[in-house]
Amino acid sequence: MTGHAPSSKLAEQAACRVGLSFSASRKGAVASAIDGLMARRGIGDSRSFLDRLGLDDDLTDDVVAAITVGETHFFRGADQFRLIRQTILPELGRQSEGFPVRIWSIGCATGEEPYSLAILCDEEGLLDDVRITAADVSRRALATAKTAEYGEWSLRNTDSELRERYFTSREGRFRLNERLRRQVDFAHLNLGADELPAPERGLGDFDLILCRNVLVYLDASALRRIARQLLACLTDGGWLLTAPTDPPLWKYAPFETSITATGVVYRRMTAHPRTPKCSTSRIGSVQGPTRKPVAHVSATRACLADRRNTLGDNAVKAIARQIRSHFARGETCEAARLAAQAVESHPLSAELHFLQGLSYMARGETDAAAAALRRVVYLDGTLAAAQFFIGICIKDSAPQAALRSLSNALQFCLSRPPRERVALMSGVTAEDLAKRARREIGKIRRRPGSEHL
């Protein structure tokens, strides 16, 4: 092909043109998809292909589909929806007198997430006092979302009672009730390129933003800008939820940060009381228990992060060396005690949570160990060591989930140079950990009754 760049380079250029990026482990798959797309469209050279991106909506949507993983379904991330139901909505309800609660679903794909939010709000009696906005980079996905019609696969985690209450079934398709569909507005947005807030488009002043499984497709320079933009899009006291696999934002903007059982939760510091703006509707109180986030990090501390990063990093490294020294001498109780103190003082250190997880494993407390290691993944989804040990901890209690964690560790290791050292595991290379992960996966698959895994 005339002017045709090497496949991987062209794939990276195409991703950059649409404001996205992709991990090294997906480089081959994306490059192959781009080559196939050019062949189907009869585009003979890379210059023409790149020039058409942004001008040809269908071609742009095809590139977005090639780069991203289009996995979505209703109530995806059940733990986060419980957090919204039990903690976030009750608090927003108490603070919302005089104006509606505003929720934003970024990267909404074909609409399952914002419509799940609409169902949740209706279940809590709040639907009439909530306004939901949804946005995505794919115009094709938005067109599908607006139809609010889905197949069985999209509803696989939705119980039968909700299906009967909120959907009309016909010939294997499920159409969402019109009353809920009207509560969601859709907008096209390229988070990697568009400027935010955009009040002229109604994109700002949100009480809750869900930006899940989106940030993973953005490079570090874009993340730095977007973190501050998302903070600016939140009203005082507003919440931001990302996915456990998304990169952390706390180091880029002065969020108030908490680590919960569902991952990292961000808030905008409340500077002053909110005042009503345009509505006189009132949200009724919500009954039921609430759960407070743990491992709280104040916004004031976050604001000082840049100034204290070096000191903080040095302190964490020193504490980690002490904990590892206790492990090396067989002093597991002392290591556990120091690790517990350390994560209280440095709750955003992935290494210290990792060491606490190892201390729990040393005492046979696998559930507590898995919880600590999941916090590691929430803070840094690229740490294969944490994924590997999660798999080890839960291989007996949850073999299918263990296979996912071990496979994640394996895939990450295969994407790295074989002799590269694995972070957090002294002396272990990517090749070494890949072999260990394969061995553990094989053990699980050889168990009697594991044929369905």
Secondary structure as GFF3:
##gff-version 3
##sequence-region A 1 453
A	DSSP	alpha_helix	7	17	.	.	.	ID=ss1
A	DSSP	three_ten_helix	24	26	.	.	.	ID=ss2
A	DSSP	alpha_helix	27	41	.	.	.	ID=ss3
A	DSSP	alpha_helix	46	52	.	.	.	ID=ss4
A	DSSP	alpha_helix	57	67	.	.	.	ID=ss5
A	DSSP	alpha_helix	78	83	.	.	.	ID=ss6
A	DSSP	pi_helix	84	88	.	.	.	ID=ss7
A	DSSP	alpha_helix	89	95	.	.	.	ID=ss8
A	DSSP	beta_strand	101	106	.	.	.	ID=ss9
A	DSSP	alpha_helix	112	123	.	.	.	ID=ss10
A	DSSP	three_ten_helix	127	129	.	.	.	ID=ss11
A	DSSP	beta_strand	130	136	.	.	.	ID=ss12
A	DSSP	alpha_helix	139	147	.	.	.	ID=ss13
A	DSSP	beta_strand	149	150	.	.	.	ID=ss14
A	DSSP	three_ten_helix	152	155	.	.	.	ID=ss15
A	DSSP	alpha_helix	160	166	.	.	.	ID=ss16
A	DSSP	beta_strand	167	170	.	.	.	ID=ss17
A	DSSP	beta_strand	173	176	.	.	.	ID=ss18
A	DSSP	alpha_helix	178	181	.	.	.	ID=ss19
A	DSSP	beta_strand	184	188	.	.	.	ID=ss20
A	DSSP	three_ten_helix	199	201	.	.	.	ID=ss21
A	DSSP	beta_strand	206	211	.	.	.	ID=ss22
A	DSSP	three_ten_helix	215	217	.	.	.	ID=ss23
A	DSSP	alpha_helix	220	233	.	.	.	ID=ss24
A	DSSP	beta_strand	234	241	.	.	.	ID=ss25
A	DSSP	beta_strand	256	260	.	.	.	ID=ss26
A	DSSP	beta_strand	263	267	.	.	.	ID=ss27
A	DSSP	beta_strand	294	297	.	.	.	ID=ss28
A	DSSP	alpha_helix	299	303	.	.	.	ID=ss29
A	DSSP	alpha_helix	305	328	.	.	.	ID=ss30
A	DSSP	alpha_helix	332	345	.	.	.	ID=ss31
A	DSSP	alpha_helix	350	362	.	.	.	ID=ss32
A	DSSP	alpha_helix	366	379	.	.	.	ID=ss33
A	DSSP	alpha_helix	384	394	.	.	.	ID=ss34
A	DSSP	alpha_helix	399	414	.	.	.	ID=ss35
A	DSSP	alpha_helix	430	445	.	.	.	ID=ss36
###
